[in-house]
Amino acid sequence: MATSRRKTGPGRWQGAVIVDVVFEDGLLFLAVQNIGDVPARSVSVRFDRALPGVGGRIDVATLALFRNIEFLAPRKSIRTFLDTTESWFARAAPTRFAARVTYVDASGRRRSATVAHDLEIYRDIGYVRCGANEGGKDGSAT
């Protein structure tokens, strides 16, 4: 499958930094990812709302991770735990949010992009937690 990317100059690919939601075995993570082929500098993220994660105990949107990543290598991802899906949906935490990412690309230009997410897509996904003593939507006994 062919993909296309915008080039910043002859033979150079444009970097792109995003915030993604990662779902693994009933766990939700937020990841700051440089999906481009060049480094990004001065990366920061602003969320449009509070994200009451880790059982509602902390606002994950306020973590230092999102204030300034001085250097983010190409194809690198830094992630933090948001919450379990069970806890998130039991608290009726917000499912929709947007993250505005700003960074400086390899050419020194300030770039920004807003990524919207809806966690509702993870509500009914089944999962199996191997070696864990708690069951998920997989129906396993505790």
Secondary structure, 3 states (H helix, E strand, C coil): CCCCCCEEECCEECCCEEEEEEEECCEEEEEEEECCCCCEEEEEEEECCCCEECCCCEEHHHCHHHCCEEEECCCCEEEEEEEEHHHHHHCCCCCEEEEEEEEECCCCCEEEEEEEEEHHHHCCCCCCCCCCCCCCCCCCCC
